[in-house]
Amino acid sequence: HDLGFLASMYGVYPKMKHLAKQDPALYNWGDVLDTICAWQGVVKEMAQDPPVRQLYEEALQLIPVLLESHKRGLRVAKARVEPAIVEYQEKLDIALRLAWAYAGWKTNLGEAQLKEQLYAREGFPIQKHKETREPTLNGDAIAELRRWWADNRGGPMPDFEGEERDGLTVETALARTEAGSHPLLEARVVYADALQTSSHYLRPLRLETGTLRDRVYPEFRIHAQANARWSTVNPDDCKDGCGDPAHRVGLPMAQLPSDLRDLVMPDPDCTWLGFDWDQIELRINAALSGDTPTLDAFANGWDVHVMNL
């Protein structure tokens, strides 16, 4: 949690956040007081829960290692970048051509155009944004419409878990379309994934001068998520877009698509080790709570997500 949240839980003094411009010294004093109060509250709680304190102290040992890794960054595999840019541009082009072939004219796959086609012309059930309650075609809405189409109009049900892990390939999208899936929905998924990947991972590697970056600097945080997973943040130090290679850029490495894992590479004379625990949170929770059905599912190799449907 950030300091503001901790202060709301443990703080005992008047809030001074509104004094940032009026009285910077007093504003800073308020932050110091809130930090002390938060630490005293956390120490009191950890005294009542020794295992939590042990986890906290073990995590602290990672900080020097993480700071050094942030400073060093990751080496870019330059020979992979340009082919990847071409590959993802081809995905965008194929998705657009699939949409054009269905619509009969050069439509685009933007949200406004799709709303008109799917909601107004074809009568799809309107999906509304959870917060604004306005009609939307965001990722959740598209997923729900693909599920609705499979249930009511035929065609295969999407493999959402597999797509979340590996994305929707062009080949799979075309095969699903031939099997009865709606062409615009499949094209939209391919297009959105390719566009996001290009903007998040590929374009930042190319400087305005046309040259490629030598290194990227993802920042890993060990405290940001409630489920204890690490978070990856990617501040771009090149705020003015000047293209100076000395200005650093990060990548959200935790979500790096599987086919782009080779965008980065070890430094000379270095080796990377990779590992992944399969559904580790579910397994730990099932073991701690004595969840017999889930434990049986793991023991028999069953899909626990199918069991929950």
C-alpha positions, 0 to 999 in steps of 0.5 A: 500500500502507498503512504496515503492508504497506510496513513488512513489506517494508522495515522493519528495526526491531522492530514497535511496533504493539502499543504503541498504548495502552501507550506512544503515544510509542514507538508513534509512533516506530515509525511514523516509523522504518517510514516512513523505512525504506519511503522508503529502500527505494522510492528504491532501487528507483526508482533501478533503474527510472527510468520508475517514478520518473517516474510517481511524480513526475508523480502527486505533482503531482496531490495539490494538485489532488485536495486542493482537489477534496476540500475543494470537493466536488460540487454535488447536482442536487436536482431529480433526487434525489426522482424517482430515489428514486421510480424505484428504489423502483418497481424494488424493487416490480416485482422483488418482484411478479415474485417473488410471481407466480412463488412464488404468495405474498408471498415476499421476495428475501432470501438466507435465503428464496431459499436455501430456494426455490432450493436446498431446493425446486428443487434448484439446484446449491448455490454455496458462499462462497469463504472460509466454504465455506457455501452462499451466494447472493451476487452471484457465486453468482447469476451462476453460477446464471443461467449454469447455468440458461441452459446446462441449462434454456434461456433466454438467457445473461445479458449480464454485461458489459453488466449490470456497466456499465449494470445490469439494467433491469426491461424487460430482466429481464421480457423475459428471463423471458418468453424462459425465464430463471428469474424469481427469479434475474432478480428478485433481480438487479434487487432487489439492484442497486436496493437497493444503489443506493438505500442507496449513492447516494440515501438519503445525499442526504436528511437526517433533516430531510427536506431534501437535501444541497447537496454531496457530498465523494467522495475520490479516491485515486491509489495504492490499486489495483494496476492503477493505477486511482483508488479512490473512498472515501466517509467519512460525517462524520456518525457519529451520524446527526444530520442536520447539513448541515454534516457531509459525506458522500461517494459512491462516484462511480466506480461511479455507475450510468449513469442517475444520472450527473445526481445531481451537476452543475457549479457555476455558470460551470463546465464538466465534461469527461468521457472514457473509454479503452476497455479501456485496461489490456488494450490497454497490456498487449497492446502491451507484451507483443506479444500478437498475438491480442489486438492482432488482436482490437482491430484487428478490433473483436472482443470479447476476452472472448469470445475467452478463453472 
